[in-house]
Amino acid sequence: MDVNSGRELTIAARLAGSLEEEIVAGQLSPGQQLDERQIAERFGVSRTPVREALRQLASAGLVEMRPRRKAVVRRLDKQRMVQMFEVLASLESLAAECAARRMSAALLAALAEIHDDIGRCIAEGRPEDYDALNYQFHRIIYDGAGNGYLSEQVDLLRQHLSPYRRWLLQKMNRMRQSHEEHGRILAALKDGDEARAADEMRRHVRDDDRFLDFLMAQDSGDG
């Protein structure tokens, strides 16, 4: 990969992040057309990274790419979203249960270290770093579960839901609460308590009241 290609991919990733935030927060409405030229002018970039950013958003399920027509913001199927969160909660719960039974001392130590890193991230007011650390925390638990197929499936579903999870965590000031929940999950894993680890993880992922708030915010954005 040459320097220019790498630079364009970096620009595309940043652009995708900005557009993702606007879509999830309702600033770009479902069904709204995304004009490549207008986006390029708005962000002061060429159309090449804009196309790549739109492809990334399409892969995440936020944008619909249409042949010979402008891309549009995908309409949110709220019922399907709730169903996806239910399945994710079950898969993550199973991963935590397996990890409580199989996780090595080395992975437990790595998990505790990431948990401490997240605490410092919150204390120092670095929300931009939280998402990567949060993913690492869950990723270590998937590894500790010792089930490659389970890890693949939960990773895939988590990828589709990641924009909405980021919105829940950052825009609703849920990072501190999430960190406390992580602490309870970590304690259950250290104790090797499979049932408690599974239960704590399920509650952590579901968080129904906050998700209901999210859906209501999307309704106001649609109007």
URBEL-V889791 format. One record per run of one state. SS is the DSSP state (2 for helix, 1 for strand, 0 for the rest). FROM is the first residue (numbers start at 1). TO is the last residue. If there is no record, write none. Layout:
# URBEL-V889791
ss = (SS SS)
from = (FROM FROM)
to = (TO TO)
This chain:
# URBEL-V889791
ss = (0 2 0 1 0 2 0 2 0 1 0 1 0 2 0 2 0 2 0 2 0 2 0 2 0 2 0)
from = (1 3 25 33 35 36 44 47 60 63 65 71 74 78 103 105 124 127 146 148 172 175 192 194 207 208 223)
to = (2 24 32 34 35 43 46 59 62 64 70 73 77 102 104 123 126 145 147 171 174 191 193 206 207 222 223)
